[in-house]
Amino acid sequence: MTLTQPTPTRFHTSVTERQDFRTCRRRWYLGVHENLQPKQAVTWYLIFGDCWHAGMDAYYRPKTSRSWKPPRDISLAMDAFTEAWEKEDQLLREMYAGFYANGIEEEWNMHRERGLEMLKYYNLYDKAHPLFDKVIEVGVEERAFVDILGPGGEHLRGEHLPDLPLLSGRIDLVVEKDNGIFIVDHKALAGQANDKALDLDDQLTAYTYIWWRISGSIPQGAFYNVAIKDPPKQPRMLVNGTLSMDKSARTTMELYRQALKDMGVKGTKQMGPGGVVIQDYSEYLDWLGQKGWHQFYQRIGPVRKSREQLESFERYLYYEMQDMEKALEDENFRYGARSQYVCPGCPYMMLSQAMEDQGNVDLVIRSGYKRTEPRVQIPEEIQSPNWKGV
């Protein structure tokens, strides 16, 4: 099997790569260390996520280094999203050549329009339900690196390891509220987020841990700031000149009131000749108000990670690194998940099947996959042997 990517000079894993490892070691190895991508499949969720984060960064990043107040300027967010989208668009054109026009372009343009709509309505939501007032950091150092520590002793922080293995993560936003510092992680999801088991959620624990390591203080809590990839829609006008009151419609009270205002309706009652009430919208508006924005945007949290939880994370991270290093050295430790619930939709399912059947893996790679640049680039100053760790 032709898998010959060079081993990095220093071990590194990221918060999201660790999640891939725990889900399926084979997928982790093929995607993260071999950098294989299907020739005719696009990882939309990753590409769109990068554009969404660019928009969110611009929305919340203070205009000057001395300011702490987020601009919440939707035009800045849309411009940043569009600029990121155009860069990704150029990469897709170069990478997929003729297949771009025959299968990618239309869907990619749909993602752009959907993203801009999500941003436009997020602006209304955020101003109605502001999460915080003061920004501490946006996109911490673009990507924050800390070295993975040894397990240490009971109630003791771990010791620095000789080869300074690395953990990295991109902390989207660090903010301050009246009761302390909070970590915010932006998500653009296809469906509703689950708010259960936040106490055990590894990703928020990892970001809290990284901030603790680089700042010396434990945040008061952490949030997921979730946008659903199905933004609100304008209310539908019926043939009789009234607005639909379909309870399955994806709209909001704010949009509905604006539509009534645009129709010339004052208050909640649509009047006809002679003062006759054509339609009374008051009950439907109350229902929309109770429903709120939850089907479009969610704030999941906050959850506080205790010092004990962070110390447990630190210890498990060390042993997880041991498992990763075994998988890098010996293919017998790169076993796949082999699950009906994990494998469907996996970009490596065809390749994994060839491995299970002991088939011609090299042929499958040559015909169906290409190698790309690693998604995480380690800065030279951190790769340097003079780097002392964090």
Secondary structure, DSSP 8 states (H G I E B T S, - for coil): --------SS-EEEHHHHHHHHH-HHHHIIIIIS-EEETT---HHHHHHHHHHHHHHHHHS-SSTT--S----HHHHHHHHHHHHHHHHHHHHHHHTHHIIIIIHHHHHHHHHHHHHHHHHHHHHHHHS---SEEEEESTTSSEEEE-B---STTS---B-TT--EEEE---EEEEETTEEEEEEEEEESS----TTGGG-HHHHHHHHHHHHHHSS--SEEEEEEEESS------B-TTSSB---TTS---HHHHHHHHHHTT--TTEEE-GGG-EEEE-HHHHHHHHHHTTTTTEEEEEEE---HHHHHHHHHHHHHHHHHHHHHHH-GGG------TTTSTT-TTHHHHHHHHTT--HHHHHHHHEEE---S----HHHHSTT----
